[in-house]
Each structure stands twice: as C-alpha cells, then as structure tokens.
Amino acid sequence: MWSALEHATARVCGFVRRHKKLVVATGVASLCVGGVYYGYKRMVTEAERFGLQLQRQMAEHQRLQLSLASTTEESNATIQRFLPRLKKTLYQLVDLESIVQELKTLDKAQKPKRIQLWEQAKLTAVTRYFTALIAFGLWHLLVFAQIAIIGKRTFEKNKNEWESTRREADEHQALAAQHAFLASGLEYFLTDGIARIQKHVESVVAANEQLQTWEVSRKLKVERDELNELLQSIYLSIIPTDGTQSAEVEALWRSFLIYPDKRDDQDEHVISLLNDLWDLLETDLFGPALQDSLGFLCGNAFQDLNEVVYGCTSRRFVETEEELRAQGQQQKASPALAKLIPALQTEVNKLLTNSGPESYLVKYSQGVGEMERFRNFYEAIFFMQEEDEAVMQLI
C-alpha cells in the first residue's frame, strides 16, 4: 500500500513537472476569479448601501422642503393675524387724528396756533408713514425668523427616530416654550420695538432740511420731483446702507426686534430659542435681507403714493399723440402740502389693512418671499447647526 502511495505521488509530481506552466496558470486564474467574485460582491454591497443612503437623503431633502414651505405659510398667517394690533399700536403711538381734530375745532382767528398745528401735522404724518413702512417690513423679518426657528426644532425632533419614545413626555413642554418664545417676541415688537422704530424715524424726519423749509401755510404746490426727492432722502437716512453698517447701527436695528438682555422670567427652553434668534440676527445675512425687503416695500409704496397724488406714471420711449393726450388727462395737478397729509394717511391705512387677495399685505408678502437674500436669512437657521457640527469634526 505504501509503495502504491509512493507511486501515485511520483506520478503527480511528474505531471506537475511536465505541465508546470499549465498548473501555475490554472492557479492564477482561480485566484483571479475568486478576487473578481469578491470584488463584484463588495461593489454590489456598496451600491446597495449608497442607494439606501441616497434614498434617505432624498427623503430628508423632501421633508426639509416641506418644512420650509410650512414655515412660509405659517409666517404669512401669523402676520395677517396680528396686523390689526400692529395698526392700532401705530395709530396710538403716532397720533395724527387728535391734531386733525384740534384743527377742525380751532377758531380760524387763532392763526399762529393753526400754523403751529399744521406744522405738527406735517411732521406727524410723515413720521407715521415711514414708521408704518419700517414696522411693516421688520414685522415680516421677525415673524419669518421666529417661525423658522420653531420649524427647525420640530424638524430636528422628527429627524431622529429615537426621540419618538420621549415625544409624548416632552411635547407639552416644547410647545409651551415655543408659544412663550413666539408670544414674547411679538409682544416686545408691538410695544418696545415699534416705539424704538418711531423714535428713530421721528429724529430723522425732524432733521430733514428739505422738509423743514416746507411750511404748510406757504407750500401751495409740491411737484412730483420734489416729493420723490424728499421720500428718497428720508429713506436713505433711516435705512442702513452697505457703507453705514457699523456695529452700533446693527445693534440699533436688532433692538427693534429682540430684547437686549435675557429676562428673569424666561426658562431655559425659551432662552435656547431666543439664543437661536440672536445668532440669526448676528449673521451677515440680516443686513442684506433688511435692505432688500425694506427697499422693495418702500420703493413700491413710493410709486403707489406718486400715482395717487399725481396720476399715471408709466412712460414709453416712443409715444403717439393719442397716448400723450391720454396721459395728460390722467395726470393730476401738483397738490398743496396740506393735501399731502391725508394722502399719506390713506396710504398708511391701505398698507395696514388686509382686504383680501388684492391687499398690499398679500402682494408684499408674495414679493418679499421671492427675494433670495430674504429667504437666505430665515432659511439659514435650518443649516447653522449642521455647519457648526462640521467645523467641530474638522477641529
């Protein structure tokens, strides 16, 4: 038996010596086939893992888009809901009606007093007009920022599956904190914030040299170019531009929107939400969003005022005689300064009244919602934490 085994071994070794190249090639081929198989299997596994990851990312992106859309809808609804209170607060703060009523009841023989009241009415009407515009624009910025912060918290809460077990226990506390955060922000703006805006606007209006030279008793005609120059000069003195955005100016505009310091009656959950608002207002996105939104609002408001006071403002490079005659019929005579005061009041009332889908509120909300720098401002809160985590990983 042993000799048979030796004989078989010798034959195998002889076969290997005679066919050495074939044996080596067969081994290499088997090894390559095995490598290709395991490589293919690994590639399929990686592709499946990548596909699942891509599906999760697409689902996450879809949820984010739905959350952002919900933020826009809820912000517009909140703005409309509190608009009557904003109007009431503004009218009480900048009281033009009492001056007009006193003018109506004042004896015409008291000429110096009438002149004084007309000058007071002039300054008050312009102050109310610009205060309404600034407050209306900042109202949008604040509400969109607050609703976005709340939306971000809700988005993060639903993002992790492990939080579903603790949701019932924390839901009431989270909702209470969000309600307190939203209510405190709106309450501050409708009290301290709008009062600060009024003081800022009032100081600019009172210091305007062009308006100082316009005496109501003597200014019997205000030309279109004169009015536009006045509106533009006051606007540029109120709104911070790229070259005037110092730390002091930025702090002033933030003070219109948020408490300067933490309050003792606020719990840690509300303070956490307020910190998010502070972080958002301190980003470089706040200034551009402020300029674009208020520029859009005031530009359209000035044009509306022009059309109310002077008539049609549309122009073409080449106009027929019939078109020129039609425009001449649509043009209105330049009014006296006293006539501008009720016109300003009418525009303020139009701005702060929600009269349906054609109201100024709806048109402005749609227009400002399409502005890239305005959207970048409030949508940034959804990405700020992710950026911070990425930086910490690099560190």
C-alpha positions as CSV (number, residue, x, y, z in Angstrom):
1,M,0.0,0.0,0.0
2,W,2.8,2.3,0.9
3,S,4.5,1.6,-2.4
4,A,1.3,2.4,-4.2
5,L,1.1,5.8,-2.5
6,E,4.7,6.5,-3.4
7,H,4.0,5.5,-7.0
8,A,0.9,7.9,-7.1
9,T,2.9,10.7,-5.6
10,A,5.7,10.2,-8.1
11,R,3.2,10.3,-11.0
12,V,1.6,13.5,-9.7
13,C,5.0,15.2,-9.3
14,G,5.9,14.1,-12.8
15,F,2.7,15.5,-14.2
16,V,3.3,18.8,-12.4
17,R,6.9,18.9,-13.7
18,R,5.8,18.2,-17.2
19,H,2.8,20.7,-17.1
20,K,4.3,23.3,-14.7
21,K,3.0,26.3,-16.7
22,L,-0.5,24.9,-17.0
23,V,-0.7,24.3,-13.2
24,V,0.6,27.8,-12.4
25,A,-1.8,29.4,-15.0
26,T,-4.8,27.5,-13.6
27,G,-4.0,28.6,-10.0
28,V,-3.6,32.2,-11.0
29,A,-6.9,32.0,-13.0
30,S,-8.7,30.5,-10.0
31,L,-7.3,33.2,-7.7
32,C,-8.3,36.0,-10.2
33,V,-11.8,34.5,-10.5
34,G,-12.2,34.5,-6.7
35,G,-10.9,38.0,-6.5
36,V,-13.3,39.2,-9.2
37,Y,-16.2,37.5,-7.4
38,Y,-15.5,39.0,-4.1
39,G,-14.8,42.4,-5.7
40,Y,-18.1,42.2,-7.5
41,K,-19.9,41.2,-4.3
42,R,-18.3,44.1,-2.4
43,M,-19.3,46.5,-5.3
44,V,-22.9,45.3,-5.1
45,T,-23.0,45.8,-1.4
46,E,-21.5,49.3,-1.7
47,A,-24.0,50.2,-4.4
48,E,-26.9,49.0,-2.2
49,R,-25.6,50.9,0.7
50,F,-25.2,54.1,-1.4
51,G,-28.7,53.6,-2.8
52,L,-30.2,53.4,0.6
53,Q,-28.2,56.5,1.7
54,L,-29.3,58.3,-1.4
55,Q,-32.9,57.4,-0.6
56,R,-32.6,58.7,2.9
57,Q,-31.0,61.9,1.7
58,M,-33.8,62.4,-0.8
59,A,-36.4,61.8,1.8
60,E,-34.6,64.2,4.2
61,H,-34.5,66.8,1.5
62,Q,-38.2,66.4,0.8
63,R,-39.0,66.7,4.5
64,L,-36.8,69.9,4.6
65,Q,-38.6,71.4,1.7
66,L,-42.0,70.7,3.2
67,S,-40.8,72.2,6.5
68,L,-39.6,75.4,4.7
69,A,-42.9,75.6,2.8
70,S,-44.8,75.2,6.1
71,T,-42.7,78.0,7.6
72,T,-43.7,80.4,4.9
73,E,-47.4,79.6,5.2
74,E,-47.4,79.8,9.0
75,S,-45.4,83.1,8.9
76,N,-47.9,84.7,6.5
77,A,-50.8,83.5,8.6
78,T,-49.2,84.9,11.8
79,I,-48.5,88.3,10.1
80,Q,-52.1,88.6,9.0
81,R,-53.5,87.6,12.3
82,F,-51.6,90.3,14.3
83,L,-51.8,93.0,11.6
84,P,-54.8,94.8,13.3
85,R,-53.0,95.1,16.5
86,L,-49.9,96.5,14.7
87,K,-52.1,99.1,13.1
88,K,-53.8,100.0,16.4
89,T,-50.5,100.3,18.2
90,L,-49.0,102.5,15.5
91,Y,-52.0,104.9,15.4
92,Q,-51.9,105.3,19.2
93,L,-48.1,105.8,19.2
94,V,-48.1,108.4,16.3
95,D,-51.4,110.2,16.9
96,L,-52.4,112.3,13.9
97,E,-56.1,112.2,14.5
98,S,-56.0,114.4,17.6
99,I,-54.1,117.1,15.7
100,V,-56.6,117.0,12.9
101,Q,-59.5,117.2,15.3
102,E,-58.0,120.1,17.0
103,L,-57.5,121.9,13.7
104,K,-61.2,121.3,12.9
105,T,-62.4,122.9,16.2
106,L,-59.8,125.7,16.4
107,D,-61.0,129.2,15.8
108,K,-59.7,130.4,12.5
109,A,-58.8,133.7,14.1
110,Q,-56.0,131.9,16.0
111,K,-53.7,131.9,13.1
112,P,-50.4,131.3,14.9
113,K,-51.8,128.3,16.6
114,R,-53.2,127.0,13.3
115,I,-49.8,127.4,11.7
116,Q,-48.2,125.5,14.6
117,L,-50.7,122.7,14.4
118,W,-50.3,122.3,10.6
119,E,-46.5,122.0,11.0
120,Q,-47.0,119.4,13.7
121,A,-49.5,117.6,11.5
122,K,-46.9,117.6,8.7
123,L,-44.2,116.1,10.8
124,T,-46.5,113.6,12.4
125,A,-48.0,112.4,9.0
126,V,-44.5,111.8,7.5
127,T,-43.3,110.1,10.7
128,R,-46.3,107.8,10.8
129,Y,-45.9,107.0,7.1
130,F,-42.3,105.9,7.4
131,T,-42.8,104.3,10.8
132,A,-45.6,102.2,9.2
133,L,-43.3,101.1,6.3
134,I,-40.4,100.2,8.6
135,A,-42.5,98.4,11.1
136,F,-44.4,96.5,8.4
137,G,-41.1,95.3,6.8
138,L,-39.5,94.4,10.1
139,W,-42.6,92.6,11.2
140,H,-42.1,90.2,8.3
141,L,-38.5,89.7,9.2
142,L,-39.2,88.9,12.8
143,V,-42.1,86.6,12.2
144,F,-40.3,84.6,9.5
145,A,-37.3,84.3,11.7
146,Q,-39.3,83.1,14.8
147,I,-41.4,80.6,12.8
148,A,-38.3,79.3,11.1
149,I,-36.6,78.7,14.5
150,I,-39.7,76.8,15.7
151,G,-39.8,74.9,12.4
152,K,-36.2,73.9,12.8
153,R,-36.8,72.5,16.3
154,T,-39.8,70.5,15.0
155,F,-37.8,69.3,12.0
156,E,-34.9,68.1,14.2
157,K,-37.3,66.4,16.7
158,N,-38.8,64.3,13.9
159,K,-35.4,63.7,12.3
160,N,-34.2,61.1,14.8
161,E,-36.3,58.0,15.4
162,W,-35.1,57.6,19.0
163,E,-36.9,60.7,20.0
164,S,-40.3,59.2,19.3
165,T,-40.2,57.4,22.6
166,R,-39.8,60.6,24.5
167,R,-42.0,62.8,22.4
168,E,-45.2,62.4,24.5
169,A,-43.3,63.4,27.6
170,D,-41.6,66.4,26.1
171,E,-44.3,67.6,23.7
172,H,-46.2,69.7,26.2
173,Q,-43.0,71.4,27.5
174,A,-41.7,72.0,24.0
175,L,-45.0,73.5,22.8
176,A,-45.2,75.7,25.9
177,A,-41.7,77.0,25.3
178,Q,-42.4,77.7,21.6
179,H,-45.6,79.6,22.4
180,A,-43.8,81.7,25.0
181,F,-41.0,82.4,22.6
182,L,-43.3,83.5,19.8
183,A,-45.6,85.5,22.2
184,S,-42.7,87.3,23.9
185,G,-41.2,88.3,20.6
186,L,-44.4,89.6,19.2
187,E,-45.2,91.4,22.4
188,Y,-41.8,93.0,22.5
189,F,-42.1,94.2,18.9
190,L,-45.6,95.6,19.4
191,T,-44.5,97.6,22.5
192,D,-40.9,98.4,22.9
193,G,-39.8,97.6,19.3
194,I,-42.2,99.8,17.4
195,A,-41.6,102.6,19.9
196,R,-37.9,102.4,19.2
197,I,-38.7,102.5,15.5
198,Q,-40.9,105.5,15.9
199,K,-38.2,107.4,17.8
200,H,-35.6,106.6,15.2
201,V,-37.9,107.7,12.3
202,E,-39.0,110.8,14.2
203,S,-35.5,112.0,14.7
204,V,-34.7,111.6,11.0
205,V,-37.8,113.3,9.8
206,A,-37.3,116.3,12.2
207,A,-33.7,116.7,11.0
208,N,-34.6,116.7,7.3
209,E,-33.6,120.1,5.9
210,Q,-35.9,119.9,2.9
211,L,-39.0,119.2,5.0
212,Q,-38.1,122.0,7.4
213,T,-38.2,124.5,4.6
214,W,-41.7,123.4,3.6
215,E,-44.2,125.4,5.5
216,V,-47.7,124.2,5.1
217,S,-49.2,127.7,5.1
218,R,-46.9,128.7,2.2
219,K,-46.2,125.5,0.2
220,L,-49.1,125.7,-2.2
221,K,-47.6,123.2,-4.7
222,V,-45.5,120.1,-4.3
223,E,-44.0,118.9,-7.6
224,R,-43.5,115.2,-8.3
225,D,-39.7,115.5,-8.3
226,E,-39.8,117.4,-5.0
227,L,-41.8,114.7,-3.3
228,N,-39.7,111.9,-4.7
229,E,-36.5,113.7,-3.6
230,L,-38.0,114.1,-0.1
231,L,-39.0,110.5,0.2
232,Q,-35.6,109.3,-1.0
233,S,-33.6,111.5,1.3
234,I,-35.6,110.4,4.4
235,Y,-35.4,106.7,3.3
236,L,-31.7,106.8,2.9
237,S,-31.3,108.5,6.3
238,I,-33.4,105.8,8.0
239,I,-32.2,102.6,6.3
240,P,-28.6,101.4,6.9
241,T,-26.7,101.0,3.6
242,D,-23.6,98.9,2.9
243,G,-21.3,101.7,3.9
244,T,-23.0,102.6,7.1
245,Q,-23.5,99.2,8.8
246,S,-21.3,99.8,11.8
247,A,-21.7,97.7,15.0
248,E,-23.7,100.5,16.6
249,V,-26.1,100.7,13.6
250,E,-26.6,96.9,13.6
251,A,-27.2,96.9,17.3
252,L,-29.9,99.6,16.9
253,W,-31.8,97.6,14.2
254,R,-31.5,94.4,16.3
255,S,-33.0,96.3,19.2
256,F,-36.2,96.8,17.2
257,L,-36.7,93.0,17.0
258,I,-35.5,91.4,20.2
259,Y,-34.9,92.0,23.9
260,P,-31.4,93.4,24.5
261,D,-30.9,91.1,27.5
262,K,-32.3,87.9,29.0
263,R,-35.2,88.2,31.3
264,D,-35.5,86.5,34.7
265,D,-39.0,85.1,34.0
266,Q,-37.8,83.1,31.0
267,D,-37.0,79.4,31.4
268,E,-34.1,77.6,29.7
269,H,-36.1,76.3,26.8
270,V,-37.3,79.8,25.9
271,I,-33.8,81.2,26.3
272,S,-32.5,78.5,24.0
273,L,-34.9,79.6,21.3
274,L,-34.0,83.3,21.9
275,N,-30.3,82.4,21.5
276,D,-31.1,81.0,18.1
277,L,-32.8,84.2,17.2
278,W,-29.8,86.2,18.4
279,D,-27.5,84.0,16.4
280,L,-29.6,84.6,13.3
281,L,-29.8,88.3,13.7
282,E,-26.0,88.5,14.2
283,T,-25.2,86.7,10.9
284,D,-24.1,88.6,7.8
285,L,-27.4,87.6,6.3
286,F,-29.5,90.0,8.4
287,G,-28.3,93.3,6.8
288,P,-28.9,92.2,3.1
289,A,-32.3,90.8,4.0
290,L,-33.2,94.1,5.7
291,Q,-32.0,96.2,2.8
292,D,-33.8,94.1,0.1
293,S,-37.1,93.8,1.9
294,L,-37.4,97.4,3.0
295,G,-36.1,98.6,-0.3
296,F,-38.8,96.6,-2.1
297,L,-41.5,97.7,0.3
298,C,-40.6,101.4,0.3
299,G,-40.0,101.5,-3.5
300,N,-43.4,100.2,-4.2
301,A,-45.1,102.4,-1.6
302,F,-43.4,105.5,-3.0
303,Q,-44.7,104.6,-6.5
304,D,-48.2,104.0,-5.2
305,L,-48.2,107.4,-3.5
306,N,-47.0,109.0,-6.7
307,E,-49.9,107.5,-8.6
308,V,-52.4,108.5,-6.0
309,V,-51.2,112.1,-5.8
310,Y,-50.1,112.8,-9.4
311,G,-51.8,110.1,-11.5
312,C,-50.3,107.6,-14.0
313,T,-46.5,107.4,-14.1
314,S,-45.9,104.9,-16.9
315,R,-43.7,106.1,-19.7
316,R,-42.6,104.8,-23.1
317,F,-39.7,105.8,-25.3
318,V,-41.9,106.5,-28.3
319,E,-45.4,107.7,-27.6
320,T,-48.2,108.6,-30.0
321,E,-50.2,111.8,-29.8
322,E,-53.2,109.9,-28.6
323,E,-51.2,108.3,-25.8
324,L,-49.7,111.7,-24.8
325,R,-53.2,113.2,-24.6
326,A,-54.5,110.2,-22.6
327,Q,-51.6,110.6,-20.1
328,G,-52.3,114.3,-19.9
329,Q,-55.8,113.6,-18.9
330,Q,-54.7,111.1,-16.3
331,Q,-52.2,113.5,-14.7
332,K,-53.3,115.4,-11.7
333,A,-52.3,118.9,-10.7
334,S,-49.5,119.2,-8.2
335,P,-51.2,119.5,-4.8
336,A,-50.6,121.8,-1.9
337,L,-48.6,120.4,1.0
338,A,-51.7,120.4,3.2
339,K,-53.3,118.0,0.7
340,L,-50.4,115.5,1.0
341,I,-51.2,114.9,4.7
342,P,-54.5,113.0,4.1
343,A,-52.9,111.2,1.1
344,L,-50.1,109.9,3.4
345,Q,-52.7,108.8,5.9
346,T,-54.7,106.9,3.2
347,E,-51.6,105.0,2.1
348,V,-50.8,104.0,5.7
349,N,-54.3,102.7,6.1
350,K,-54.0,100.8,2.8
351,L,-50.8,99.2,4.0
352,L,-52.0,98.0,7.3
353,T,-55.4,96.7,6.2
354,N,-55.8,93.2,5.0
355,S,-58.7,93.5,2.5
356,G,-58.2,90.1,0.7
357,P,-56.0,88.7,-2.1
358,E,-55.5,92.1,-3.7
359,S,-54.4,93.8,-0.5
360,Y,-50.9,95.3,-0.2
361,L,-50.1,92.8,2.6
362,V,-50.6,89.8,0.3
363,K,-48.7,91.4,-2.6
364,Y,-45.8,92.4,-0.4
365,S,-45.7,89.0,1.3
366,Q,-45.5,87.3,-2.1
367,G,-42.9,89.7,-3.5
368,V,-40.6,89.5,-0.5
369,G,-41.0,85.7,-0.3
370,E,-39.4,85.5,-3.7
371,M,-36.3,87.5,-2.7
372,E,-33.2,85.3,-2.5
373,R,-31.5,87.3,0.3
374,F,-34.6,87.4,2.4
375,R,-35.1,83.6,2.1
376,N,-31.4,83.0,2.8
377,F,-31.8,84.9,6.0
378,Y,-34.6,82.9,7.7
379,E,-33.8,79.5,6.0
380,A,-30.2,79.7,7.3
381,I,-31.4,78.6,10.8
382,F,-32.0,75.1,9.3
383,F,-28.4,74.7,8.3
384,M,-26.5,76.6,11.1
385,Q,-26.2,73.6,13.4
386,E,-25.0,71.3,10.6
387,E,-22.3,73.8,9.7
388,D,-21.2,74.0,13.4
389,E,-21.0,70.2,13.7
390,A,-18.9,70.0,10.5
391,V,-16.5,72.6,11.9
392,M,-16.2,70.7,15.2
393,Q,-15.4,67.5,13.3
394,L,-12.6,69.2,11.4
395,I,-11.2,70.6,14.7
